[in-house]
Amino acid sequence: MRFKVLTFAFLVLVLFRTEADVKPAQIFTSNMVLQQGIENRIWGWADKREAIAVELNGKIVKTKAGKDGKWIVRLPEMDYGGPYKLTISGKNTLVYENVMIGEVWVCSGQSNMGWTVASSNNADEEISNANFPNIRLFTVPNKISAQPLEDLEGGEWVTCSPETVGRFSAVGYFFGRKLHKDLNVAVGLINSSWGGTVAETWISSETIREDTDFSDQWEELKTIDFGDYVSVKKKEISEMLGEFPVKDEGVNEGYNQLNFNDSKWETINAPGRWEVKYPNVDGIGWYRQSIQLTKEQTLDDALLYLSRIDDMDICWVNGVEVGKSNSYSDYRNYNIPASVLREGENVIAVRVHDTGGGGGMVGDGDEFYLKVGGEKIVLDKTWKFKISEVNTRSISIGPNAYPTLLFNGMINPIVGYGIKGAIWYQGESNASRGKQYQRIFPNLIKDWRTHWGLGDFSFLWVQLANFQQPVDVPAESEWAELREAQTMTLSLPNTGMASAIDIGEANDIHPRNKQDVGSRLALNALKVSYGKDVVHSGPLFKSMEVDGSQIKISFDHIGSGLMVKDKYGYVNGFSIAGSDGVFKWAKAYLEDNQVIVYSPGVKSPVHVRYGWANNPDDLNLYNKEGLPANPFRTDQQ
């Protein structure tokens, strides 16, 4: 009996101590960097009305926890220095070692921000040389939430070393490394990023609910029961498809065969994402189309061009496999032996596996075709279509399911931590909505500034890199429109943009050259945030003047002068149009730090575009400091 009483008393004491323990927010750990030159907020939880004392470098600030148990103190401004001990005392005492006062930056966005040092150029060398104990790294755990969370589920500050840097954001690290070297101060980097995410998921509910494009989704989010979400979505998909297929049996059922009867299948347009007709469905889908060939058209080998498919595919013609690819960025050029073709009906069957996000035979703004001999047969845009397997990703809540989910889970818990600014690499997932991005991106910046309460802190971003195959003739471009929206956001105060238009990769949405990206961001920080006399931007369009059949273009940010990376001095990437709005490639050259543009096919030019493509490919206009000219257009402003 006495043993039971003692055990009970011990459990009560343990529970009481657990409840009474002071618990700071997870963002505060040993090795952290606190922001120089501001009052740094330190906060956490304890018993209600518990007395709290926080001490750093001989300065003590005291407070009491509120009725809700939350407490917050503001440490007085401090100059660069350290290492220090930070002590937090209540009914218990916590000591954090190796604390520095320096420059703190949030690094956020999608996969190009999350891309690690270990996956970047010269990774082994970069990692082995990463002995920078005064660069500190913090990675925010991935987390979605319908409501703003008060704290993170994990994470800790670590010193930068060969053992820690490989897993960290490459853009963040290379940015911080340049700042550390140039300023000779401690730098803290907080990586809060998630691959494939849209901008609106990083915006708070206070802002997103006022946006008419997202207000309905926000209202719906308030009614969502995350615990019941899977069953609700499974029911919705079952009603949409007439079933909920869990395993692809297409080959066994003969979907790839010439004589399969697809008359009961639905139809869908391609090129295009299948989400247009089947929203929020990932998995496996089958496309079928028949084409008629004459006997003469079957005598030679043929080429089937299907542009880009997201993500993976296997293609059959008349039941014979003719090609497959495992990459969304590959361009499908499948050779078809003449022996496969037949006079009369021929059937193309494509099995597409979409692992997440947009999926299907998405194309790249071009046509699908079959080339036989010298003849090009453009495929019909209407295909027979069937979803044969639904990925469970389709019935789970991902970060893009609703707006504000990642602000709630990955930004709100660190709001208030003292920072100098933020760097941002995102936009690929919003590329099809460039006009909308003109609004939501600046709203995101203003939203974060409002929540942090530090005024117009510096916000710097990476403009989308060149990606996909270059075009043969001037055309419209979603990625160019998104870049335009990013450029327009420079109208906000204390902002900067690092161009990556010359360092992308046509076949990979994740360029490995993160060193130049980080360095160019750091140039913006040195200029915008620290007032250094550096050239931080490539040439930006300033004005144009029509002079007969020529257009003369002037630029801002020319540094010590414009230059062309071409031994003959020709400037690439320009197109011009007359009043008919039809753009044609133009010739261009430098004259007195202006670019003169003209085209024999446009006698009376009205508008000019530069680098207006998903992948302009061969742009060669720079300032002499080596920063590339920014893409632009004058026909829509």
JOJO-V562836 format. One record per residue. N is the residue number from 0. SS is DSSP state (H for helix, E for strand, L for the rest). OMEGA is omega in degrees with one decimal (999 if undefined). BURIAL is # if it has 9 or more other C-alpha atoms within 8 Angstrom, else .. Layout:
n-><N | N>
ss-><SS | SS>
omega-><OMEGA | OMEGA>
burial-><BURIAL | BURIAL>
This chain:
n-><0 | 1 | 2 | 3 | 4 | 5 | 6 | 7 | 8 | 9 | 10 | 11 | 12 | 13 | 14 | 15 | 16 | 17 | 18 | 19 | 20 | 21 | 22 | 23 | 24 | 25 | 26 | 27 | 28 | 29 | 30 | 31 | 32 | 33 | 34 | 35 | 36 | 37 | 38 | 39 | 40 | 41 | 42 | 43 | 44 | 45 | 46 | 47 | 48 | 49 | 50 | 51 | 52 | 53 | 54 | 55 | 56 | 57 | 58 | 59 | 60 | 61 | 62 | 63 | 64 | 65 | 66 | 67 | 68 | 69 | 70 | 71 | 72 | 73 | 74 | 75 | 76 | 77 | 78 | 79 | 80 | 81 | 82 | 83 | 84 | 85 | 86 | 87 | 88 | 89 | 90 | 91 | 92 | 93 | 94 | 95 | 96 | 97 | 98 | 99 | 100 | 101 | 102 | 103 | 104 | 105 | 106 | 107 | 108 | 109 | 110 | 111 | 112 | 113 | 114 | 115 | 116 | 117 | 118 | 119 | 120 | 121 | 122 | 123 | 124 | 125 | 126 | 127 | 128 | 129 | 130 | 131 | 132 | 133 | 134 | 135 | 136 | 137 | 138 | 139 | 140 | 141 | 142 | 143 | 144 | 145 | 146 | 147 | 148 | 149 | 150 | 151 | 152 | 153 | 154 | 155 | 156 | 157 | 158 | 159 | 160 | 161 | 162 | 163 | 164 | 165 | 166 | 167 | 168 | 169 | 170 | 171 | 172 | 173 | 174 | 175 | 176 | 177 | 178 | 179 | 180 | 181 | 182 | 183 | 184 | 185 | 186 | 187 | 188 | 189 | 190 | 191 | 192 | 193 | 194 | 195 | 196 | 197 | 198 | 199 | 200 | 201 | 202 | 203 | 204 | 205 | 206 | 207 | 208 | 209 | 210 | 211 | 212 | 213 | 214 | 215 | 216 | 217 | 218 | 219 | 220 | 221 | 222 | 223 | 224 | 225 | 226 | 227 | 228 | 229 | 230 | 231 | 232 | 233 | 234 | 235 | 236 | 237 | 238 | 239 | 240 | 241 | 242 | 243 | 244 | 245 | 246 | 247 | 248 | 249 | 250 | 251 | 252 | 253 | 254 | 255 | 256 | 257 | 258 | 259 | 260 | 261 | 262 | 263 | 264 | 265 | 266 | 267 | 268 | 269 | 270 | 271 | 272 | 273 | 274 | 275 | 276 | 277 | 278 | 279 | 280 | 281 | 282 | 283 | 284 | 285 | 286 | 287 | 288 | 289 | 290 | 291 | 292 | 293 | 294 | 295 | 296 | 297 | 298 | 299 | 300 | 301 | 302 | 303 | 304 | 305 | 306 | 307 | 308 | 309 | 310 | 311 | 312 | 313 | 314 | 315 | 316 | 317 | 318 | 319 | 320 | 321 | 322 | 323 | 324 | 325 | 326 | 327 | 328 | 329 | 330 | 331 | 332 | 333 | 334 | 335 | 336 | 337 | 338 | 339 | 340 | 341 | 342 | 343 | 344 | 345 | 346 | 347 | 348 | 349 | 350 | 351 | 352 | 353 | 354 | 355 | 356 | 357 | 358 | 359 | 360 | 361 | 362 | 363 | 364 | 365 | 366 | 367 | 368 | 369 | 370 | 371 | 372 | 373 | 374 | 375 | 376 | 377 | 378 | 379 | 380 | 381 | 382 | 383 | 384 | 385 | 386 | 387 | 388 | 389 | 390 | 391 | 392 | 393 | 394 | 395 | 396 | 397 | 398 | 399 | 400 | 401 | 402 | 403 | 404 | 405 | 406 | 407 | 408 | 409 | 410 | 411 | 412 | 413 | 414 | 415 | 416 | 417 | 418 | 419 | 420 | 421 | 422 | 423 | 424 | 425 | 426 | 427 | 428 | 429 | 430 | 431 | 432 | 433 | 434 | 435 | 436 | 437 | 438 | 439 | 440 | 441 | 442 | 443 | 444 | 445 | 446 | 447 | 448 | 449 | 450 | 451 | 452 | 453 | 454 | 455 | 456 | 457 | 458 | 459 | 460 | 461 | 462 | 463 | 464 | 465 | 466 | 467 | 468 | 469 | 470 | 471 | 472 | 473 | 474 | 475 | 476 | 477 | 478 | 479 | 480 | 481 | 482 | 483 | 484 | 485 | 486 | 487 | 488 | 489 | 490 | 491 | 492 | 493 | 494 | 495 | 496 | 497 | 498 | 499 | 500 | 501 | 502 | 503 | 504 | 505 | 506 | 507 | 508 | 509 | 510 | 511 | 512 | 513 | 514 | 515 | 516 | 517 | 518 | 519 | 520 | 521 | 522 | 523 | 524 | 525 | 526 | 527 | 528 | 529 | 530 | 531 | 532 | 533 | 534 | 535 | 536 | 537 | 538 | 539 | 540 | 541 | 542 | 543 | 544 | 545 | 546 | 547 | 548 | 549 | 550 | 551 | 552 | 553 | 554 | 555 | 556 | 557 | 558 | 559 | 560 | 561 | 562 | 563 | 564 | 565 | 566 | 567 | 568 | 569 | 570 | 571 | 572 | 573 | 574 | 575 | 576 | 577 | 578 | 579 | 580 | 581 | 582 | 583 | 584 | 585 | 586 | 587 | 588 | 589 | 590 | 591 | 592 | 593 | 594 | 595 | 596 | 597 | 598 | 599 | 600 | 601 | 602 | 603 | 604 | 605 | 606 | 607 | 608 | 609 | 610 | 611 | 612 | 613 | 614 | 615 | 616 | 617 | 618 | 619 | 620 | 621 | 622 | 623 | 624 | 625 | 626 | 627 | 628 | 629 | 630 | 631 | 632 | 633 | 634 | 635 | 636>
ss-><L | H | H | H | H | H | H | H | H | H | H | H | H | H | H | H | H | H | H | H | L | L | E | E | L | L | L | L | L | L | L | L | E | E | E | L | L | L | L | E | E | E | E | E | E | L | L | L | L | L | E | E | E | E | E | E | L | L | E | E | E | E | E | E | L | L | L | L | L | E | E | E | E | E | E | L | L | L | L | L | E | E | E | E | E | E | E | E | E | L | L | L | E | E | E | E | E | E | E | E | E | E | E | E | E | E | E | E | E | L | H | H | H | H | L | E | H | H | H | L | L | L | H | H | H | H | H | H | L | L | L | E | E | E | E | E | E | E | E | L | L | L | L | L | L | L | L | L | L | L | L | L | L | L | L | L | L | E | E | E | L | L | L | L | H | H | H | L | E | H | H | H | H | H | H | H | H | H | H | H | H | H | H | L | L | L | E | E | E | E | E | E | E | L | L | L | L | L | H | H | H | H | L | L | H | H | H | H | L | L | L | L | L | L | H | H | H | H | H | H | H | H | H | L | L | H | H | H | H | H | H | H | H | H | H | H | H | H | H | H | H | L | L | L | L | L | L | L | L | H | H | H | H | L | L | L | L | L | L | L | L | L | L | L | L | E | E | E | E | L | L | L | L | H | H | H | L | L | L | L | L | L | E | E | E | E | E | E | E | E | E | E | E | L | L | H | H | H | L | L | L | E | E | E | E | E | E | L | L | E | L | E | E | E | E | E | E | L | L | E | E | E | E | E | E | L | L | L | L | L | L | E | E | E | E | E | L | H | H | H | L | L | L | E | E | E | E | E | E | E | E | E | E | E | L | L | L | L | L | E | L | L | L | L | L | L | L | L | E | E | E | E | L | L | E | E | E | E | L | L | L | E | E | E | E | E | E | E | E | E | L | H | H | H | H | L | L | L | L | L | L | L | L | L | H | H | H | H | H | H | H | H | H | H | L | L | L | L | L | L | E | E | E | E | E | L | L | H | H | H | H | H | H | H | H | H | H | H | H | H | H | H | H | H | H | H | H | H | H | H | H | H | L | L | L | L | L | E | E | E | E | E | L | L | L | L | L | L | L | L | L | L | L | L | L | L | L | H | H | H | H | H | H | H | H | H | H | H | H | H | H | L | L | L | E | E | E | E | L | L | L | L | L | L | E | L | L | E | L | L | L | L | L | H | H | H | H | H | H | H | H | H | H | H | H | H | H | H | H | L | L | L | L | L | L | L | L | L | L | E | E | E | E | E | E | E | E | L | L | E | E | E | E | E | E | E | L | L | L | L | L | E | E | E | L | L | L | L | L | E | L | L | L | E | E | E | E | L | L | L | L | L | E | E | E | L | E | E | E | E | E | L | L | E | E | E | E | E | E | L | L | E | L | L | L | L | E | E | E | E | L | L | L | L | L | L | L | L | L | L | E | E | E | L | L | L | L | E | L | L | L | E | E | L | L | L | L>
omega-><179.9 | 179.2 | -179.9 | 179.5 | 179.7 | 178.8 | 179.1 | 179.5 | 179.3 | 179.4 | 177.6 | -179.9 | 179.3 | -179.9 | 179.5 | -178.5 | 179.8 | 179.4 | -173.8 | -175.5 | 171.8 | -179.9 | 175.2 | 175.8 | -173.6 | -178.7 | 179.5 | 177.1 | 171.5 | 179.1 | -177.4 | 171.6 | 174.1 | -172.4 | 177.7 | 169.1 | 176.2 | 170.8 | -178.5 | 178.5 | 173.5 | -176.0 | 179.5 | -174.9 | 178.8 | 171.3 | 176.7 | 179.7 | 178.5 | 178.7 | -177.1 | 174.5 | 177.9 | -176.9 | 175.4 | 176.7 | 176.4 | 179.4 | -175.6 | 175.5 | -176.2 | 176.9 | 172.9 | 176.6 | 179.8 | -179.8 | 179.0 | 179.0 | -178.3 | 177.8 | 178.5 | 174.0 | 176.4 | 177.8 | 178.6 | 178.7 | 176.6 | 176.6 | 178.1 | 177.1 | -178.3 | 5.2 | 179.8 | 168.6 | 172.9 | -177.4 | 177.0 | -173.9 | 169.7 | 171.9 | 171.1 | -177.9 | 176.6 | -179.9 | 177.1 | -174.3 | 168.1 | 179.6 | -179.8 | 169.7 | -175.0 | -178.3 | -174.3 | -179.4 | 170.8 | -179.8 | -171.6 | 179.3 | -178.8 | -164.7 | 179.1 | 170.6 | 179.2 | -178.3 | -169.4 | 174.6 | -177.6 | -178.9 | -176.1 | 178.7 | 174.9 | -172.4 | -176.7 | 179.8 | -179.5 | -178.3 | -177.9 | -179.1 | -172.9 | 176.8 | -178.7 | -175.6 | 178.5 | 162.0 | -176.4 | -171.4 | 176.0 | 178.3 | 178.5 | 178.7 | 176.5 | -177.0 | 171.3 | -179.9 | 176.7 | -179.6 | 178.0 | 177.7 | 179.7 | -174.5 | 176.9 | 178.0 | -179.6 | -178.6 | 176.5 | 174.9 | 175.9 | 175.1 | -178.5 | -179.3 | 175.8 | -179.7 | -173.7 | -168.3 | -174.6 | -176.8 | -174.5 | 176.4 | -179.6 | 178.5 | 178.4 | -178.0 | -176.6 | 172.1 | -177.3 | -179.6 | 179.3 | 177.2 | -179.3 | -179.3 | -175.7 | -177.7 | -179.2 | 177.1 | 175.3 | 179.8 | 175.4 | -177.1 | 179.5 | -179.5 | 175.9 | -174.4 | 179.9 | -175.9 | 173.5 | -173.1 | 178.3 | -175.1 | -172.7 | 177.7 | -179.7 | -176.9 | -176.5 | 179.6 | -179.8 | -179.9 | -172.4 | -179.4 | 177.6 | -179.2 | -174.6 | 178.7 | -173.5 | -175.0 | 179.2 | 177.5 | 179.5 | 177.8 | 178.3 | -179.5 | -179.0 | -177.3 | -174.1 | 170.5 | -176.6 | -179.7 | -178.2 | -172.1 | -175.4 | -178.1 | 178.3 | -179.0 | 178.2 | 177.7 | -179.9 | -179.5 | 178.8 | 178.1 | -178.9 | -175.6 | -173.9 | 178.6 | 174.1 | -176.1 | -175.9 | 179.0 | -179.3 | 176.0 | -172.9 | -179.1 | 179.1 | -179.6 | 177.0 | -179.7 | -177.6 | -173.4 | -177.3 | -171.0 | 178.2 | -179.8 | -179.0 | -174.7 | -179.5 | 178.4 | 172.5 | 173.5 | 179.5 | 178.2 | 174.3 | 8.8 | 177.5 | 178.6 | 180.0 | 178.1 | 175.4 | 179.9 | -177.9 | -174.6 | 173.4 | 176.3 | 172.4 | 178.2 | -176.8 | 178.0 | -179.3 | 175.5 | 176.1 | 175.9 | 177.0 | 176.7 | -179.5 | 177.6 | 173.6 | 179.2 | -179.1 | -177.9 | -179.0 | -174.2 | -177.8 | 173.4 | -177.8 | 176.4 | 176.8 | -179.7 | -178.4 | 175.5 | -177.9 | 176.9 | -174.9 | 11.3 | -173.9 | -178.5 | 165.9 | -175.5 | 175.7 | 168.4 | -178.3 | 176.3 | 179.9 | 179.1 | -177.7 | 178.5 | 175.6 | 179.6 | 179.7 | -176.5 | 178.4 | -175.9 | 178.5 | 172.7 | -171.8 | 173.4 | -173.5 | 177.9 | -178.8 | 177.3 | 179.3 | -179.1 | -179.7 | -175.1 | -179.7 | 176.1 | -177.9 | -174.6 | 172.0 | -175.7 | 172.8 | 177.4 | -177.9 | 174.6 | -176.6 | 176.7 | 178.5 | -175.9 | 179.6 | -177.9 | 177.9 | -178.1 | 175.9 | 177.3 | -166.7 | -178.6 | -179.7 | -179.5 | -178.5 | -176.8 | 169.5 | -178.8 | 171.8 | -179.3 | 179.7 | -173.6 | 176.3 | -175.2 | 178.3 | -179.5 | -179.3 | -178.8 | 176.3 | 179.5 | -179.0 | 179.8 | 165.7 | -171.1 | 176.4 | 170.4 | -177.0 | 177.2 | 177.3 | 177.1 | 179.3 | 174.6 | -178.4 | -177.2 | 173.7 | -178.9 | 174.9 | -175.6 | -179.8 | -177.0 | 179.1 | 173.7 | 172.1 | -175.8 | -178.2 | 170.3 | -177.8 | -172.5 | -170.6 | 177.5 | -177.7 | 179.9 | 179.4 | 176.8 | -177.3 | 175.2 | -175.0 | -179.5 | 170.8 | -178.9 | -178.6 | 169.5 | -167.8 | 174.3 | -176.4 | 177.4 | 179.8 | -177.5 | 175.1 | -169.8 | 179.5 | -177.2 | -175.6 | 180.0 | 178.3 | -178.6 | 176.3 | -179.5 | -170.8 | 179.9 | 175.3 | 176.8 | 176.1 | -179.3 | 179.9 | 179.1 | 179.4 | -179.7 | 178.7 | -177.0 | -178.8 | 178.3 | 179.6 | -177.9 | -178.7 | 179.6 | -175.9 | 176.4 | -174.4 | -178.2 | 176.6 | 173.9 | -176.5 | 178.1 | 173.5 | -174.6 | -179.2 | -174.0 | 176.5 | -179.8 | -179.7 | -179.9 | 178.6 | -177.7 | 174.5 | -174.6 | 176.8 | -178.4 | 177.2 | 178.2 | 177.1 | 176.3 | 177.9 | 177.5 | 177.3 | 178.9 | -179.0 | -178.3 | 174.8 | 176.6 | 175.4 | -179.9 | 174.7 | 177.4 | 177.6 | -177.0 | 176.0 | 179.5 | 173.5 | -173.0 | -177.5 | -174.7 | 175.7 | 179.1 | -174.4 | -173.5 | -178.7 | -179.7 | 179.6 | 177.7 | -177.3 | -179.9 | 177.0 | 179.6 | -179.7 | 178.2 | 179.6 | -179.8 | -179.9 | 173.0 | -179.4 | 175.3 | 176.2 | 179.0 | -179.5 | -179.9 | -171.4 | -171.7 | -173.4 | 172.8 | -180.0 | -179.4 | -179.7 | 171.0 | -170.7 | -175.4 | 169.5 | -179.3 | 176.2 | 179.7 | 178.6 | -177.3 | 176.0 | 178.7 | 177.6 | 179.5 | -177.2 | -179.7 | -178.5 | 171.7 | 177.1 | -173.7 | 176.4 | -175.6 | 163.5 | 176.4 | 178.0 | 179.1 | 178.3 | 175.4 | 177.1 | 175.7 | 177.8 | 177.6 | 179.8 | -174.1 | 177.9 | 176.3 | 180.0 | 179.7 | -178.9 | 167.2 | -178.1 | 169.1 | 179.3 | -179.7 | 172.8 | -177.0 | 178.7 | 177.5 | 178.8 | -176.3 | 177.0 | 178.6 | -177.3 | 171.3 | -176.3 | 176.4 | -179.5 | 173.8 | 178.3 | 178.5 | 167.7 | 174.1 | 178.2 | -174.4 | 177.8 | 176.7 | 177.9 | -178.4 | 180.0 | -175.1 | -178.2 | -175.7 | 179.1 | -175.4 | 179.9 | 173.4 | 177.5 | 177.5 | -173.1 | 179.9 | 173.1 | 177.4 | 178.0 | 166.9 | -168.3 | 179.1 | -175.9 | 178.2 | -176.8 | 159.7 | -174.1 | 174.7 | 173.1 | 179.2 | -171.8 | 175.9 | -176.4 | 175.6 | -179.9 | 169.8 | 179.9 | -175.4 | 175.6 | -179.4 | 999>
burial-><. | . | . | . | . | . | . | . | . | . | . | . | . | . | . | . | . | . | . | # | # | # | . | # | # | # | # | # | # | # | # | # | # | # | # | # | . | # | # | # | # | # | # | # | # | # | # | # | # | # | # | # | # | # | # | # | . | . | . | # | # | # | # | # | # | # | . | . | # | # | # | # | # | # | # | . | # | # | . | # | . | . | . | # | # | # | # | # | # | # | # | . | # | . | . | # | # | # | # | # | # | # | # | # | # | # | # | # | # | # | # | # | # | # | # | # | # | # | . | # | . | . | # | . | . | # | # | . | . | # | . | . | . | # | # | # | # | # | # | # | # | # | . | # | # | # | . | # | # | . | # | # | . | . | # | # | # | # | # | # | # | # | . | # | # | # | . | # | # | # | # | # | # | # | # | # | # | # | # | # | . | . | . | . | # | # | # | # | # | # | # | # | # | # | # | # | # | # | # | # | # | # | # | # | # | . | # | # | # | . | . | . | . | # | # | # | # | # | # | . | # | . | . | . | . | . | . | . | # | # | . | . | # | # | . | . | # | # | . | . | . | . | . | # | # | . | . | . | . | # | . | . | . | . | # | # | # | # | . | . | . | . | . | . | . | . | . | # | . | # | # | # | # | # | # | . | . | . | . | . | # | # | # | # | # | # | # | # | # | . | # | . | # | . | # | . | # | # | . | # | # | # | # | # | # | # | # | # | # | # | # | # | # | # | # | # | # | # | # | . | . | # | # | . | # | . | # | # | # | # | # | # | # | # | # | # | # | # | . | # | # | # | # | # | # | # | # | # | # | # | # | # | # | # | # | . | . | # | # | # | # | # | # | . | . | . | # | # | # | # | # | # | . | . | . | . | . | . | # | . | . | # | # | # | # | # | # | # | # | # | # | . | # | # | # | # | # | . | # | # | . | # | # | # | # | # | # | # | # | # | # | # | # | # | . | . | # | # | # | # | # | # | # | # | # | # | # | . | # | # | # | . | # | # | # | . | # | # | . | # | # | # | # | # | # | . | # | # | # | # | . | # | . | . | . | . | # | # | # | # | # | # | # | # | # | # | # | # | . | # | # | . | . | # | . | . | # | # | # | # | # | # | # | # | # | # | # | . | # | # | . | . | . | # | # | # | # | # | # | # | # | # | # | # | # | # | # | # | # | # | # | . | # | # | # | . | # | # | # | # | # | # | # | # | # | # | # | # | # | . | . | . | . | . | # | # | # | # | # | # | # | . | . | . | . | # | . | . | # | # | # | # | # | # | # | . | # | # | # | . | . | # | # | # | . | . | . | . | # | # | # | # | # | # | # | # | # | # | . | . | . | . | # | # | # | # | # | # | # | # | . | . | # | # | # | # | # | # | # | . | . | # | # | # | # | # | # | # | # | # | # | # | # | # | # | # | . | . | # | # | # | # | # | # | . | . | # | # | # | # | # | # | # | . | . | . | .>
